[in-house]
Amino acid sequence: MRIDVQDLVLRYDTVTALDGLTFGLAGGKIYGLLGRNGSGKTSLLSILAAFRRQTAGSVRVDGRPVFENGAVTSRISLIRESGEAVDIGTAEEALSYAEWLRPDWDGDYARELMETFRIEPKKNVRSMSRGQRSAMGVVVGLASRAPLTMFDETYLGMDVPARRAFYDALLADYMAHPRTIIISTHLIEEVSPLFEEVLIIDRGRLVVHEETDALLSRGTSVTGPAERVETFTEGMTVLATERLGPTASAMVYGEFGEERRKRAAEAGLELGPVAMQDLFVHLTTAEGAR
Amino acid sequence: MFDDRSPIYRQIAERIKADVLNETLKADEQVMSTNQYAAFYRINPATAAKAFQQLVDEGVLYKKRGIGMFISPDARDMLRARRKETFFGEVVDPMVAEARAIGIPLGDVINRIEELEGQ
C-alpha cells in the first residue's frame, strides 16, 4: 500500500510530537522506522493506523485518508507494545477476534505460528509473560496479512530464539505474500538487514529516508595518523572523531567516490564501513548532520 | 558468516564467485533463488537480488526468465583471468610490504615459495 504523509503535525497539550513530517512510501517493501525514545515513532504509527487523529497535515494510504475510514483501516494492522490487539481473553479468543476483524486472516498460519512460539491456546493473554504477549502480537500481526502491517517495538521480553523465529517468519511470509511492512525497533543491528528502506525521525521530524544500502554507503570510517585524518577530512561532514594516542578514526557522512578513495590510499589511511547503529546515534544527536 | 566490512550483497557476490572458482558451482548450474538466499542469511530479498544483479552485470550469472539464475559457461575462466590480472597488485605486493614491515628478508619468502612449489 502506498503511503503519503504531508506536513504532518501532532500536538498534545504543550508537546509537539510530530513537527511537519513529509515522506512517501511506494509500498510492497519492509521499512524500518528508527528514532530515539520520544522521537514520535509511536505517534506516527498510531496516526497511520487511524488510532489517533493528527493536528494538521495529511495522511493517505493508497490515496485515501485513513481516519474514520473503515474500508481502509480493516486493511491496516498496527501491533503496539501496549497489546490492545491481543488482550482479548484467551489466545484462542484473540485469534477469533482478529479473524472477525481482518479480511485476509489466515487461521492455519496463525495456529502454526502459535506452535512456533509455544503459546498455549487456552491461556489468558493477560496472564502471559511479557515475551509471550509480544509473540501473540507477532502471531496476530503476521496472520492478519494486512496490506499495511506495522510492528511497534514488538520484541519486548522476547528472548533471542523467539526474536529469531519472529524475523524468520516475517521474512518468509513477506516473500510468500508481499505487502507493506513497517517495523519500529531499537534493536538496530539485529533487525536492519531486514529493511529495504530506512526512515529515521528525531524530535518529530524526518532526518533520513533512504534505501538501507544507500544509507550504509554514506557512512565511512577514516582511520590513520591523527594529523593526516584531520587534513583528509577537512570540509567533509564528520559525525564523530575518536582518538587513541597518535591514531584517529573519523566517521564521515557523505558519498565516497573513487577519487576520494584513491586520495585516502595515497595518504595511507584505512577506510571502513560504519554500522547502521553508529550512523543512527550520530544522526540523532549531532546538529551538524541535519 | 559476514565480516561486517563490506555490504552484505557484496559479500554474497564474493561467496558465489569463490564457489565458481573452486568449482563448487559449475557452468550452467542453477544457483539458489533470491528468496532462499534472503531466508538463509536473514536479509531483505532486495539486498540478495542486488548481489545477483551485480553478478549478472559482471557476466558471472545469467537469467532464465521464470526459472532462475545460472552460472555462465565462461564464468570460471573469466574470473580466473580477472584474478590473474590483480594477483600481483592485490596479493603479492601487500605480502612483500608485510614481510618488509616485520623484517622478514625477501630471500626467505622466495625460499618458502620454492619449497611450496616442490610439494
HADDOCK unambig.tbl for C-alpha pairs under 7 A between the chains (distance, minus, plus):
assign (segid A and resid 168 and name CA) (segid B and resid 39 and name CA) 6.88 0.50 0.50
assign (segid A and resid 168 and name CA) (segid B and resid 42 and name CA) 6.86 0.50 0.50
assign (segid A and resid 171 and name CA) (segid B and resid 39 and name CA) 6.77 0.50 0.50
assign (segid A and resid 172 and name CA) (segid B and resid 39 and name CA) 6.80 0.50 0.50
assign (segid A and resid 175 and name CA) (segid B and resid 35 and name CA) 6.94 0.50 0.50
assign (segid A and resid 193 and name CA) (segid B and resid 43 and name CA) 4.86 0.50 0.50
assign (segid A and resid 193 and name CA) (segid B and resid 44 and name CA) 6.23 0.50 0.50
assign (segid A and resid 194 and name CA) (segid B and resid 42 and name CA) 6.80 0.50 0.50
assign (segid A and resid 194 and name CA) (segid B and resid 43 and name CA) 4.78 0.50 0.50
assign (segid A and resid 194 and name CA) (segid B and resid 44 and name CA) 4.48 0.50 0.50
assign (segid A and resid 195 and name CA) (segid B and resid 44 and name CA) 5.96 0.50 0.50
assign (segid A and resid 196 and name CA) (segid B and resid 44 and name CA) 6.14 0.50 0.50
assign (segid A and resid 196 and name CA) (segid B and resid 46 and name CA) 6.59 0.50 0.50
assign (segid A and resid 272 and name CA) (segid B and resid 5 and name CA) 6.38 0.50 0.50
assign (segid A and resid 273 and name CA) (segid B and resid 5 and name CA) 5.79 0.50 0.50
assign (segid A and resid 273 and name CA) (segid B and resid 6 and name CA) 6.56 0.50 0.50
